Amino acid sequence: MLSELFAIFGNPVSHSKSPLMHNFAFYLLGYNGCYGRYLLEDGQRLRKTFLSLGLSGANITVPHKEAAFEACDWCDEFANKVKAVNTIVLRDGKLHGYNTDGPGFLKAIDSSTKTILLLGAGGTAMSTSILLREAGYRVAILNRTPERLVPFIQNGFECYDYETLPPNASFNLIANMTSAGLQDDNLPAPISILQPLINNAKSCIDVIYGKDTPFLKLAKQANKPTQDGSAMLLNQGVLAFDYFTDHKFTLDQIEQAMKKAFLL
């Protein structure tokens, strides 16, 4: 019996720990699946590539989450709301889209946090911001270009670019939702903007995992508690695996299997 094939699409994608997590879970839970990675440069080719590879499912990372939404035949209510997809499952010849980013982030943060500033205005920020607001958090978005903020403004979010952010702005949690620092030494915003925000914050989190990014280093210099994206990666991966395997296992079974990938 041939294995079901799964993959993660992104650019960059070589750093992704998703194949290790999912393959550990497939093996330990006795599911006949195999998970790889695919460097996708053009998001408009996502659907064609998915089908040509004979995949049963895929995860989508930056910068293709909005393109993944457009590629799907059907999306669940949350993915439709945020117009971004990070999990695709093939069912009856149709691409079904889901978004597990928001739930993954929500589970990863301290529940005592009340106000959150998201750095960046991509698909991860959109899905996360909507779920956080529905959970009762005050959420604001900071992005370099005001054009990218338009969908957030239309959704009623508090939005700023580098020119409009108040000098005394204060939030409990600062979260980097960009890829800055993933393959370079860039900060997600100018240091002149970040330092006051970090100084006024209680903690900082970066969705990038497995790396002490420049953003996290800056937060540590200010003696702020920090967290990388490992918990979010695990949480969203558990939910994606649940969709991939059509709910054959409990979420706890999946989580315990996937956690072993972080021990390597």
Secondary structure, DSSP 4 states (H G I P E B T S, - for coil): -PPEEEEEEESS-TT--HHHHHHHHHHHHT--EEEEEEE-S-GGGHHHHHHHTT-SEEEE-TT-HHHHHHH-SEE-HHHHHHT--SEEEEETTEEEEE--HHHHHHHHS-TT--EEEEE--SHHHHHHHHHHHHTT-EEEEE-S-GGGGHHHHHTT-EEE-TTTS-TT---SEEEE-S-TTSSSS--SS-HHHHHHHHHH-SEEEES--SS--HHHHHHHHTT--EE-THHHHHHHHHHHHHHHTTT-S-HHHHHHHHHGGGG-
